[in-house]
Amino acid sequence: MPKENTPISNLDKELETLYQPKVQASRAQPNRKPAASKQKKKAVSKKNLVTKGKRKRAIARATLSYGGTGRVTFNGMDINLVKPSEIRDMILEPITATSAAGDIMRTSNISINVYGGGFSGQAQAARSAVAKAILKASASPESLRNLYMDYDRNLLIDDTRRVEPKKFRGPKARARFQKSYR
């Protein structure tokens, strides 16, 4: 059996054609990427999707991992351990709102990390991050986006309102101290 007809030698030939040494470019011409590469869309990786959500002073980061069992963790603990139940329901709202989101969740895990703010602000930031992660992972993002926007606009669009800082000559941001005539 001659060596040139073996499958390994064929692979070696293919590898040699693929891995040709690069020709040195002259110093006068800088290395530039072709214009077509700028127009490429970002490919969604099948490992993890990371999204963020904000509300007041709370910032949430949700990581959707493919190949999971539908487990949701909130700051390192299982979502079912989060008390009160109203806060838990608020965080899980993007998952329970549509059946398409439930289908995505059955085959993936979501880990949510939140810092800053209070209970309610953290829950609203987390639900926004979860909704954005599910939207990125969905096969038909436009229809799911429309469903989320009809259900609650703040699932996908972060609320930009912040607390106004306190000023001098008053107890709060806008209120002034009471005037006394005597």
N, CA and C of each residue as an Amber inpcrd file, in Angstrom:
protein
   546
   0.8500000  -1.1790000   0.0000000   0.0000000   0.0000000   0.0000000
   0.8890000   1.2340000   0.0000000   0.8080000   2.0410000  -1.0460000
   1.6650000   3.2230000  -1.1060000   1.2400000   4.2450000  -0.0530000
   2.2120000   5.0180000   0.3750000   1.9930000   5.9610000   1.4610000
   1.0940000   7.1260000   1.0410000   1.0850000   7.4890000  -0.2220000
   0.3330000   8.6490000  -0.6670000  -1.1630000   8.4210000  -0.6570000
  -1.6480000   7.1900000  -0.6940000  -3.0700000   6.9240000  -0.7560000
  -3.7190000   6.7390000   0.6130000  -2.9680000   6.7550000   1.6680000
  -3.5490000   6.5470000   2.9970000  -4.3110000   7.8080000   3.4160000
  -5.3220000   7.6260000   4.2460000  -6.1010000   8.7880000   4.6920000
  -5.2670000   9.7880000   5.4880000  -4.2740000   9.3220000   6.2110000
  -3.4570000  10.2280000   7.0170000  -2.6190000  11.1260000   6.1210000
  -2.0790000  10.5490000   5.0330000  -1.2950000  11.3940000   4.1410000
  -2.1770000  12.4270000   3.4410000  -3.4350000  12.0580000   3.1490000
  -4.3620000  13.0210000   2.5650000  -4.6280000  14.1710000   3.5360000
  -4.7760000  13.8400000   4.8050000  -4.9860000  14.8750000   5.8100000
  -3.7700000  15.7820000   5.9370000  -2.5870000  15.1800000   5.8660000
  -1.3620000  15.9740000   5.9400000  -1.2950000  16.9700000   4.7830000
  -1.6770000  16.5280000   3.6020000  -1.6650000  17.4250000   2.4410000
  -2.6540000  18.5720000   2.6230000  -3.8400000  18.2570000   3.1470000
  -4.8390000  19.3010000   3.3690000  -4.3590000  20.3000000   4.4120000
  -3.7320000  19.7920000   5.4730000  -3.2290000  20.6870000   6.5140000
  -2.1180000  21.5880000   5.9890000  -1.2720000  21.0490000   5.1160000
  -0.2090000  21.8670000   4.5360000  -0.7870000  23.0110000   3.6990000
  -1.8720000  22.7340000   2.9800000  -2.4680000  23.7980000   2.1750000
  -3.1740000  24.8270000   3.0560000  -3.7330000  24.3840000   4.1850000
  -4.4250000  25.3180000   5.0680000  -3.4600000  26.2150000   5.8240000
  -2.3680000  25.6650000   6.2920000  -1.4400000  26.4030000   7.1400000
  -0.1930000  26.8190000   6.3760000  -0.3750000  27.6760000   5.4040000
   0.7490000  28.2330000   4.6760000   1.3300000  29.3810000   5.4950000
   2.6420000  29.5580000   5.5340000   3.2040000  30.6930000   6.2750000
   2.7770000  32.0040000   5.6390000   2.5220000  33.0060000   6.5120000
   2.0730000  34.3020000   6.0270000   3.2340000  35.0500000   5.3840000
   2.9250000  35.7650000   4.3140000   3.9180000  36.5570000   3.6190000
   4.0690000  37.8670000   4.3790000   5.3100000  38.2970000   4.5960000
   5.5620000  39.5390000   5.3250000   5.0380000  40.7130000   4.5080000
   4.2440000  41.5440000   5.1670000   3.7250000  42.7370000   4.5040000
   4.7870000  43.8220000   4.5370000   4.7720000  44.6460000   3.5020000
   5.7580000  45.7290000   3.4710000   5.3960000  46.7590000   4.5360000
   6.3880000  47.5060000   4.9810000   6.1590000  48.4770000   6.0520000
   5.3470000  49.6700000   5.5720000   5.2920000  49.9080000   4.2990000
   4.5610000  51.0610000   3.7750000   3.0580000  50.8630000   3.9130000
   2.5730000  49.6140000   3.8380000   1.1460000  49.3580000   3.9210000
   0.8130000  48.7900000   5.2940000  -0.0160000  49.4750000   6.0750000
  -0.4080000  48.9420000   7.3840000  -1.3600000  47.7660000   7.2160000
  -1.3930000  46.8990000   8.2150000  -2.3070000  45.7570000   8.1810000
  -3.7190000  46.2590000   8.4400000  -4.5880000  46.0700000   7.4840000
  -5.9640000  46.5090000   7.6180000  -6.8910000  45.3320000   7.3980000
  -7.9770000  45.3380000   8.1550000  -8.9800000  44.3020000   7.9630000
  -9.8360000  44.6670000   6.7590000 -10.3050000  43.6810000   6.0300000
 -11.1780000  43.9970000   4.9020000 -12.4860000  44.5990000   5.3890000
 -13.1120000  45.4120000   4.5500000 -14.3290000  46.1220000   4.9250000
 -15.4850000  45.1690000   5.1990000 -15.4670000  43.9920000   4.5930000
 -16.5650000  43.0460000   4.7820000 -16.6070000  42.5130000   6.2090000
 -15.4660000  42.4460000   6.8850000 -15.4560000  41.8780000   8.2360000
 -16.1360000  42.8030000   9.2360000 -16.2230000  44.1000000   8.9320000
 -16.8910000  45.0320000   9.8340000 -18.3890000  44.8050000   9.8580000
 -18.9360000  44.2890000   8.7820000 -20.3720000  44.1280000   8.6730000
 -20.8690000  42.8000000   9.2220000 -19.9730000  41.9520000   9.7170000
 -20.3990000  40.6610000  10.2390000 -21.1870000  40.8620000  11.5220000
 -22.2370000  40.0860000  11.6770000 -23.0100000  40.1440000  12.9100000
 -22.3210000  39.2960000  13.9690000 -22.5370000  39.6720000  15.2100000
 -21.9680000  38.8980000  16.3020000 -22.6900000  37.5640000  16.3900000
 -21.9410000  36.5120000  16.4470000 -22.5330000  35.1970000  16.5830000
 -22.8330000  34.9410000  18.0540000 -24.0270000  34.4380000  18.3360000
 -24.4070000  34.1420000  19.7090000 -23.7260000  32.8460000  20.1150000
 -22.9220000  32.9160000  21.1640000 -22.2090000  31.7250000  21.5970000
 -23.1740000  30.7920000  22.3000000 -22.9140000  29.5210000  22.2170000
 -23.7730000  28.5270000  22.8330000 -23.2990000  28.1620000  24.2330000
 -22.3660000  28.9140000  24.7930000 -21.9210000  28.6430000  26.1550000
 -22.7600000  29.4200000  27.1530000 -22.5400000  30.7240000  27.2170000
 -23.2210000  31.5710000  28.1800000 -23.6710000  32.8610000  27.5250000
 -24.7780000  33.3790000  28.0040000 -25.2370000  34.7070000  27.6300000
 -25.2650000  35.5470000  28.8950000 -24.6340000  36.7050000  28.8660000
 -24.6050000  37.5760000  30.0360000 -25.3290000  38.8620000  29.6870000
 -26.3050000  39.2280000  30.5240000 -27.0480000  40.4660000  30.3320000
 -27.1080000  41.2130000  31.6580000 -27.4560000  42.5000000  31.5800000
 -27.5560000  43.2900000  32.8040000 -28.8770000  44.0260000  32.8370000
 -29.2980000  44.3530000  34.0560000 -30.4980000  45.1390000  34.2650000
 -30.2570000  46.1060000  35.4040000 -30.8750000  47.2730000  35.3360000
 -30.6930000  48.2850000  36.3760000 -32.0400000  48.7870000  36.8620000
 -32.0810000  49.1420000  38.1430000 -33.2440000  49.7980000  38.7290000
 -32.7750000  50.5320000  39.9670000 -32.9860000  51.8350000  40.0030000
 -32.5110000  52.6940000  41.0840000 -31.0180000  52.4860000  41.2870000
 -30.5810000  52.0350000  42.4660000 -29.1550000  51.8250000  42.7160000
 -28.7450000  50.3620000  42.5340000 -29.6710000  49.5040000  42.1560000
 -29.3990000  48.0740000  42.0130000 -28.9590000  47.7440000  40.5890000
 -27.9270000  46.9060000  40.4830000 -27.4410000  46.4410000  39.1840000
 -27.4120000  44.9160000  39.2230000 -28.0820000  44.2870000  38.2530000
 -28.1710000  42.8250000  38.1970000 -27.4680000  42.3210000  36.9530000
 -26.8030000  41.1790000  37.1000000 -26.1610000  40.5120000  35.9730000
 -26.7020000  39.0880000  35.9130000 -27.3250000  38.7350000  34.8010000
 -27.8940000  37.4000000  34.6190000 -27.0550000  36.6320000  33.6080000
 -26.6730000  35.4060000  33.9600000 -25.8900000  34.5450000  33.0840000
 -26.7410000  33.3320000  32.7300000 -27.0940000  33.1950000  31.4520000
 -27.8690000  32.0570000  30.9840000 -26.8940000  31.0260000  30.4290000
 -26.8930000  29.8210000  31.0050000 -26.0020000  28.7390000  30.5870000
 -26.8210000  27.6750000  29.8680000 -26.4120000  27.3270000  28.6540000
 -27.1150000  26.3010000  27.8910000 -26.8120000  24.9180000  28.4540000
 -27.6920000  23.9810000  28.1840000 -27.4750000  22.6030000  28.6030000
 -27.7770000  22.3800000  30.0690000 -28.6800000  23.1570000  30.6210000
 -29.0130000  23.0300000  32.0370000 -30.3270000  22.3110000  32.2470000
 -30.8290000  22.4270000  33.4690000 -32.0530000  21.7300000  33.8520000
 -33.1500000  22.6870000  34.2780000 -32.9990000  23.9820000  34.0240000
 -34.0120000  24.9470000  34.4100000 -33.8000000  25.5280000  35.7900000
 -32.5960000  25.4420000  36.3050000 -32.3020000  25.9320000  37.6480000
 -32.0370000  27.4360000  37.6130000 -32.6140000  28.1570000  38.5760000
 -32.4230000  29.5970000  38.6910000 -31.8150000  29.8850000  40.0570000
 -30.6810000  30.5770000  40.0710000 -30.0570000  30.9550000  41.3400000
 -30.0070000  32.4690000  41.4330000 -30.2170000  32.9730000  42.6490000
 -30.2200000  34.4120000  42.9170000 -29.1920000  34.6790000  44.0020000
 -28.1120000  35.3560000  43.6390000 -26.9990000  35.6320000  44.5570000
 -26.4770000  34.3570000  45.2210000 -26.3460000  33.3050000  44.4380000
 -25.7480000  32.0700000  44.9160000 -26.6920000  31.1000000  45.5880000
 -27.9440000  31.4680000  45.8290000 -28.8810000  30.5290000  46.4570000
 -30.0390000  30.2430000  45.5080000 -30.7020000  29.1170000  45.7320000
 -31.8030000  28.7170000  44.8820000 -32.9170000  29.7590000  44.9560000
 -33.5860000  29.9860000  43.8460000 -34.6210000  31.0240000  43.7840000
 -35.7920000  30.6940000  44.7040000 -36.0300000  29.4190000  44.9890000
 -37.1480000  29.0420000  45.8510000 -36.9120000  29.4200000  47.3130000
 -35.6820000  29.7570000  47.6710000 -35.3850000  30.1610000  49.0390000
 -35.5290000  31.6650000  49.2570000 -35.7860000  32.4120000  48.1680000
 -35.9160000  33.8620000  48.2890000 -37.2430000  34.1940000  48.9550000
 -37.1700000  34.9920000  50.0090000 -38.3570000  35.4530000  50.7260000
 -38.3840000  36.9560000  50.6490000 -39.5060000  37.5870000  50.5950000
 -40.8760000  37.1130000  50.5160000 -41.2180000  36.5660000  49.1310000
 -42.3100000  35.8680000  49.0570000 -42.6780000  35.2030000  47.8040000
 -43.0190000  36.2080000  46.6990000 -43.4520000  37.4160000  47.0770000
 -43.7610000  38.4330000  46.0700000 -42.5050000  38.8270000  45.2980000
 -41.3850000  38.9210000  46.0130000 -40.1110000  39.2580000  45.3690000
 -39.6960000  38.1190000  44.4340000 -39.8530000  36.8810000  44.8840000
 -39.5210000  35.7110000  44.0570000 -40.3710000  35.6970000  42.7950000
 -41.6690000  35.9530000  42.9420000 -42.5600000  35.9650000  41.7800000
 -42.1880000  37.0750000  40.8050000 -41.7400000  38.2090000  41.3480000
 -41.3410000  39.3240000  40.4820000 -40.1060000  38.9530000  39.6680000
 -39.1540000  38.2490000  40.2760000 -37.9310000  37.8450000  39.5660000
 -38.2550000  36.8190000  38.4840000 -39.1930000  35.9050000  38.7740000
 -39.5340000  34.8420000  37.8260000 -40.5750000  35.2640000  36.7920000
 -41.0440000  36.4960000  36.8500000 -42.0850000  36.9640000  35.9350000
 -41.7480000  36.7920000  34.4560000 -40.5270000  37.1060000  33.9990000
 -40.2420000  36.9160000  32.5670000 -40.3100000  35.4530000  32.1300000
 -40.0720000  34.5340000  33.0470000 -40.0980000  33.1070000  32.7110000
 -41.5290000  32.6020000  32.6370000 -42.3800000  33.0390000  33.5820000
 -43.7530000  32.5500000  33.6420000 -44.6970000  33.3170000  32.7280000
 -44.2530000  34.4500000  32.1680000 -45.1390000  35.2820000  31.3490000
 -45.5030000  34.6110000  30.0350000 -44.5660000  33.8920000  29.4140000
 -44.8380000  33.2770000  28.1170000 -44.3870000  31.8160000  28.1210000
 -44.9880000  31.0290000  27.2520000 -44.6000000  29.6230000  27.1440000
 -43.2610000  29.4730000  26.4310000 -42.9350000  30.4160000  25.5330000
 -41.6520000  30.3530000  24.8210000 -40.4940000  30.5090000  25.8050000
 -40.6550000  31.3850000  26.7740000 -39.6110000  31.5670000  27.7900000
 -39.4780000  30.3220000  28.6530000 -40.5900000  29.6730000  28.9410000
 -40.5450000  28.4250000  29.7090000 -39.8180000  27.3230000  28.9630000
 -39.9930000  27.2810000  27.6320000 -39.2880000  26.2840000  26.8190000
 -37.7790000  26.5160000  26.8390000 -37.3620000  27.7780000  26.7920000
 -35.9320000  28.0940000  26.8480000 -35.3700000  27.7130000  28.2110000
 -36.1380000  27.9660000  29.2600000 -35.6580000  27.7020000  30.6150000
 -35.5100000  26.2040000  30.9060000 -36.2930000  25.3740000  30.2620000
 -36.2010000  23.9290000  30.5270000 -34.8500000  23.3480000  30.1020000
 -34.1750000  24.0160000  29.1680000 -32.9040000  23.4990000  28.6620000
 -31.7110000  24.3600000  29.0570000 -31.8980000  25.2620000  30.0140000
 -30.7910000  26.1320000  30.4150000 -30.9190000  26.5170000  31.8840000
 -29.8350000  27.0370000  32.4380000 -29.8080000  27.5340000  33.8120000
 -29.5590000  29.0310000  33.7890000 -30.0950000  29.7250000  34.7990000
 -29.8480000  31.1580000  34.9220000 -29.2850000  31.4320000  36.3070000
 -28.1770000  32.1620000  36.3210000 -27.5630000  32.6050000  37.5660000
 -27.6400000  34.1220000  37.5960000 -28.2170000  34.6680000  38.6800000
 -28.4160000  36.1060000  38.7920000 -27.5820000  36.6280000  39.9600000
 -26.7590000  37.6430000  39.6990000 -25.9870000  38.3100000  40.7460000
 -26.4260000  39.7670000  40.7890000 -26.8030000  40.2320000  41.9830000
 -27.2900000  41.5950000  42.1410000 -26.5430000  42.2580000  43.2770000
 -26.1890000  43.5260000  43.0930000 -25.6030000  44.2980000  44.1840000
 -26.1720000  45.7020000  44.1600000 -26.1830000  46.3410000  45.3230000
 -26.6910000  47.6970000  45.4480000 -28.1970000  47.7100000  45.6170000
 -28.7080000  48.8160000  46.1270000 -30.1490000  48.9970000  46.2380000
 -30.7710000  48.1820000  47.3520000 -32.0970000  48.1310000  47.3400000
 -32.8560000  47.3850000  48.3420000 -33.5190000  46.1670000  47.7270000
 -34.4370000  45.5620000  48.4860000 -35.0990000  44.3330000  48.0260000
 -35.8380000  44.5510000  46.7120000 -36.6730000  45.5650000  46.6850000
 -37.5190000  45.7880000  45.5170000 -36.6950000  46.1980000  44.2970000
 -35.7320000  47.0820000  44.4810000 -34.8900000  47.5080000  43.3690000
 -34.0790000  46.3560000  42.8080000 -33.5660000  45.4840000  43.6950000
 -32.8060000  44.3210000  43.2330000 -33.6940000  43.3650000  42.4550000
 -34.9260000  43.1590000  42.9230000 -35.8420000  42.2470000  42.2280000
 -36.1910000  42.7860000  40.8410000 -36.4320000  44.0850000  40.7330000
 -36.7780000  44.6630000  39.4370000 -35.5910000  44.6640000  38.4820000
 -34.3920000  44.8780000  39.0080000 -33.2010000  44.7970000  38.1590000
 -32.9840000  43.3580000  37.6850000 -33.2210000  42.3820000  38.5770000
 -33.0390000  40.9720000  38.2250000 -34.0370000  40.5350000  37.1640000
 -35.2810000  40.9610000  37.2920000 -36.2840000  40.5460000  36.2930000
 -35.9720000  41.1420000  34.9370000 -35.4300000  42.3420000  34.9090000
 -35.0360000  42.9530000  33.6450000 -33.8790000  42.1860000  33.0100000
 -32.8900000  41.7970000  33.8150000 -31.7460000  41.0480000  33.2890000
 -32.1670000  39.6740000  32.7820000 -33.0770000  39.0030000  33.4930000
 -33.5560000  37.6810000  33.0780000 -34.3200000  37.7870000  31.7590000
 -35.1660000  38.7950000  31.6360000 -35.9400000  38.9670000  30.3980000
 -35.0240000  39.2110000  29.2060000 -33.9800000  40.0110000  29.4130000
 -33.0440000  40.2800000  28.3160000 -32.2680000  39.0230000  27.9250000
 -31.9110000  38.1890000  28.9130000 -31.1950000  36.9440000  28.6150000
 -32.0750000  35.9890000  27.8260000 -33.3220000  35.8590000  28.2160000
 -34.2380000  34.9640000  27.5080000 -34.4830000  35.4770000  26.0910000
 -34.5800000  36.7880000  25.9480000 -34.7850000  37.3740000  24.6250000
 -33.5990000  37.0830000  23.7110000 -32.3690000  37.1770000  24.2410000
 -31.1850000  36.8630000  23.4290000 -31.1440000  35.3960000  23.0310000
 -31.6270000  34.5240000  23.9100000 -31.5480000  33.0870000  23.6580000
 -32.6790000  32.5710000  22.7850000 -33.7150000  33.3570000  22.5710000
 -34.8800000  32.8500000  21.8510000 -34.6110000  32.7330000  20.3510000
 -35.3510000  31.8360000  19.7220000 -35.2050000  31.6170000  18.2870000
 -35.8970000  32.7260000  17.4990000 -36.9960000  33.2710000  18.0370000
 -37.7190000  34.3620000  17.3660000 -37.7850000  35.5540000  18.3250000
 -36.7150000  36.3610000  18.3580000 -36.6630000  37.4430000  19.3400000
 -37.6970000  38.5460000  19.1150000 -38.1060000  38.7850000  17.8780000
 -39.0530000  39.8780000  17.6320000 -40.4250000  39.5810000  18.2330000
 -40.9150000  38.3560000  18.0660000 -42.2320000  38.0290000  18.6220000
 -42.1920000  38.0350000  20.1490000 -41.1010000  37.5160000  20.7210000
 -40.9790000  37.5210000  22.1840000 -40.8270000  38.9390000  22.7040000
 -40.1160000  39.7700000  21.9640000 -39.9650000  41.1770000  22.3650000
 -41.3260000  41.8820000  22.3910000 -42.1380000  41.6160000  21.3860000
 -43.4730000  42.2200000  21.3460000 -44.3360000  41.7400000  22.5090000
 -44.2290000  40.4590000  22.8460000 -44.9860000  39.9340000  23.9940000
 -44.5440000  40.5990000  25.2920000 -43.2430000  40.7220000  25.4770000
 -42.7300000  41.3660000  26.6850000 -43.1240000  42.8420000  26.7450000
 -43.0660000  43.5300000  25.6220000 -43.4190000  44.9500000  25.6100000
 -44.9100000  45.1510000  25.9110000 -45.7530000  44.2500000  25.4240000
 -47.1790000  44.3410000  25.7380000 -47.4380000  44.0000000  27.2030000
 -46.6860000  43.0530000  27.7390000 -46.8760000  42.6280000  29.1280000
 -46.3930000  43.7130000  30.0860000 -45.1260000  44.1150000  29.9670000
 -44.5680000  45.1680000  30.8160000 -43.3220000  45.7200000  30.1300000
 -43.3510000  47.0000000  29.8450000 -42.2610000  47.6470000  29.1210000
 -40.9530000  47.6050000  29.9120000 -41.0260000  47.6420000  31.2370000
 -39.8190000  47.6860000  32.0740000 -39.0840000  46.3500000  32.1450000
 -39.6280000  45.3100000  31.5100000 -38.8800000  44.0570000  31.4230000
 -37.6600000  44.2110000  30.5310000 -37.7870000  44.9940000  29.4660000
 -36.7020000  45.1310000  28.4980000 -36.0110000  46.4880000  28.5300000
 -36.7070000  47.5080000  28.9880000 -36.1460000  48.8540000  29.0070000
 -35.9360000  49.2660000  30.4520000 -34.6710000  49.5400000  30.8060000
 -34.3570000  49.9150000  32.1840000 -34.9640000  51.2600000  32.5240000
 -35.4650000  51.3730000  33.7540000 -36.0530000  52.6110000  34.2510000
 -34.9210000  53.5680000  34.5960000 -34.8950000  54.7240000  33.9580000
 -33.7680000  55.6430000  34.1350000 -33.9360000  56.5640000  35.3390000
 -35.0610000  56.5150000  36.0290000 -35.2740000  57.4160000  37.1580000
 -34.3210000  57.0690000  38.3020000 -33.7480000  58.0910000  38.8920000
 -32.8540000  57.9250000  40.0320000 -33.3040000  58.8580000  41.1370000
 -32.8160000  58.6320000  42.3570000 -33.1640000  59.4800000  43.4870000
 -32.4430000  60.8070000  43.3490000 -33.1970000  61.8870000  43.5060000
 -32.6070000  63.2160000  43.4040000 -31.8440000  63.5360000  44.6880000
 -30.6460000  64.0800000  44.5840000 -29.8620000  64.3350000  45.8010000
 -30.4470000  65.4760000  46.6270000 -30.2490000  65.3850000  47.9430000
 -30.7160000  66.4030000  48.8770000 -29.9000000  67.6810000  48.7090000
 -30.5960000  68.8390000  48.8380000 -29.9190000  70.1250000  48.7650000
 -29.9090000  70.7770000  50.1440000 -29.0820000  71.7920000  50.3040000
 -29.0720000  72.5410000  51.5520000 -30.3340000  73.4050000  51.6430000
 -30.5950000  73.9830000  52.7980000 -31.7690000  74.8050000  53.0850000
 -33.0620000  74.0200000  52.9970000 -33.0050000  72.7160000  53.2080000
 -34.2250000  71.9260000  53.2080000 -33.9730000  70.5210000  53.7120000
 -35.0430000  69.8340000  54.1830000 -34.8780000  68.4750000  54.7040000
 -34.7330000  67.4120000  53.6130000 -35.2260000  67.6930000  52.4070000
 -35.1590000  66.7210000  51.3080000 -34.7160000  67.4250000  50.0340000
 -34.9150000  66.7730000  48.8860000 -34.4270000  67.3160000  47.6200000
 -35.1570000  68.6000000  47.2220000 -36.4710000  68.6270000  47.3490000
 -37.2510000  69.7830000  46.9080000 -37.8750000  70.5500000  48.0820000
 -38.1990000  69.8740000  49.1810000 -38.8770000  70.5160000  50.3090000
 -37.9530000  71.5160000  50.9950000 -38.5300000  72.5880000  51.5250000
 -37.7740000  73.6000000  52.2550000 -38.1940000  73.5840000  53.7120000
 -37.2900000  74.0620000  54.5750000 -37.6080000  74.1240000  55.9990000
 -38.7680000  75.0740000  56.2010000 -39.6000000  74.7760000  57.2000000
 -40.7670000  75.5970000  57.4900000 -40.3370000  76.9690000  58.0270000
 -40.9860000  78.0040000  57.5230000 -40.6380000  79.3670000  57.9480000
 -41.4130000  79.7240000  59.2210000 -40.7340000  80.3240000  60.1660000
 -41.3530000  80.7260000  61.4180000 -41.2910000  82.2520000  61.5390000
 -42.4380000  82.8850000  61.8270000 -42.4650000  84.3340000  61.9500000
 -42.2190000  84.7880000  63.3850000 -42.1850000  83.9020000  64.3580000
 -41.9830000  84.3150000  65.7570000 -40.8390000  83.5970000  66.3780000
